Every structure is written in structure tokens, then in C-alpha cells.
Amino acid sequence: MVYGETIEYENKKVLPVAKVNYIVGGGGGFSGETGNSSAAQGEGGGGHISIRPLGVYEINAKKVKFRPIIDFKFALTLFAFLTLSLTLLSKMTRPN
């Protein structure tokens, strides 16, 4: 978790929050070829870094409240509506 700088906004402070993931790896090996050729061996490495915003903490004199970037209730309602719509649409277009 990474926290950004606090921002003053309408008598409250807003603290942004993000999640950082990183993956690194590497390796090497030899093939079945004999001799000292460059085709007989290999090495490699790589990595990936991702930063995803999670939400903000709203801090005022009375309480601290976390507000996620994605409103889960809205996302669930949207998913249910789309599922219902697709189900009804498939029943209407199905031949009798």
C-alpha cells in the first residue's frame, strides 16, 4: 500500500491510497548441444510493476471514512441489470 500526500478540500483532508505490485524473475540454462557454442546456453530476466488506485480516506474533525474508487454496490447493481437484460433478450430472440 502506498499513501499519497494529504490534500485539503472543503474542511476535510483527503488521503489517496494505491496498491503497488511487483514481480521479478530470471533464469538461465543449457541446451543438449555439446561444445562451447553460444546456442548451447541462455539467460534471461524480466519484471513487471503495477500501481492501482484503491480509493481515498476522507478525514474530518468527527470521523475518517474510506471511499473506494469503484463503488461495489453500483458495480453489483450494474452486473445484475446486465445479466437480467441479456437473459430477457435471449428469451425474446429464441424461436418457439
Protein Blocks (a to p, Z undefined) as FASTA:
>chain_A
ZZdddddeehiacdddddddddddddddddfbecjdfklgccddddddddddfbdcdddf
kbccdddfbdfklmmmmmmmmmmmmmmmmmmmpcZZ
